[in-house]
Amino acid sequence: MKIIVTTDFSTSSKSGIRFALQLAAQTKCELTFYNVFEGVENNSWNIKGSTKKKLSK
């Protein structure tokens, strides 16, 4: 049996990791840890948002 453990490696996800480790020890299953990180790419939307122009009155 194989189990995929999705995690962001945060403090909140530690309990899920611990549970998966305990389950794997009891059932002799294989664990795969899955983490996705999506970086922010420079494009016209976030460049405009980060360089706000001051409006003159």
C-alpha angles and dihedrals in degrees: 000000000000127000126195112213112201113204144157091205090240126142089258094056095052093089091056091050091049091050091050091049092051092047092049091050091052099043102030093234128152119250126210117190114212124197127167124195119188113195124206113255120209110251137149093272099057094036090057091045094051097048103052115182119225114240116227118219 
